[in-house]
Amino acid sequence: MEVSRPLDALNKARDKRVIVETKGGKQILGKLKAFDIHINVVLDDAEERANGEVSRKLGTVFIRGDTITIISPAE
């Protein structure tokens, strides 16, 4: 799948593990299940990380797009 638009990159990452960093400095790792044009995302099996270690398990989470600074593949 060719990536020619930002949402194409997210579509390619669907059902894969991603790391989401927020404006507050939090890192959340989980499987990208859904997103919309505002980059609101839903992650399954999510966990919050601090200093590379899992600090808490979150399960399924919704993260508002306006709080996200980075979305990166986890693998």
N, C-alpha and C positions, 0 to 999 in steps of 0.2 A: 504494500500500500504506500503510495507516494504521499509525502506531506507537503502541501502547498499553502495551507492556511493553519493558523494556530489550533483551531478545533479539530483539524485532521490529526494533529499530534496526540491530542487527548483521546480521540476515537481509537487510534492505534494502541493506546495504553489501556483501553477498556478491558476489564477482567484480568488485569495484571497488577502486581504490587507496585505502589507508588509511595513516594515520600512527599508530604505536603508540609511546607513551612508557612507559618502565619506571621502577620505583622507583630504579634506579641512574642515572637521568638520560639513558639512551640513547634515541635516536629511530630507529625502524625503519620504513621506507616499503616497502609491498608490496601485492600483490593479495590480499584476504581470500578464502581458499579454504574454510576450515572453522572451526567453533568449537563448544564444548559448554557445558553449563550452568555450568561453572566458569570460563568465559571463557578457557579455553585456546584459543589461535588458531593456525592454520596460514596462513602468507603465502607466496605464490609471487613470484618475481622480486624478492626482498627485498634492500634495501640499507640499511646503517647510515649515518646522517647525523650530522655534527658541524659546528656553526656554519653550517648551511644547505648544506654541501657533502657529497657522497658520500664517506665515508671508506673503505668497503669493500663489495663485492658479496657477498651471502650466499646467493642462490639461494632454495631452499625452506627455511623455518624453522618450528619449533614454538616458541611462546612460552607459558610457564606463566601462567595467569590471575592467580595471586597475586603476580606481579611487575609486572603492568600497572597504570598509573595512569590513562592516557587512551588512547582509541581515537577517532580523528577522521577524517572524509573528507579525502582528499588534494586533491580538486578543489574 
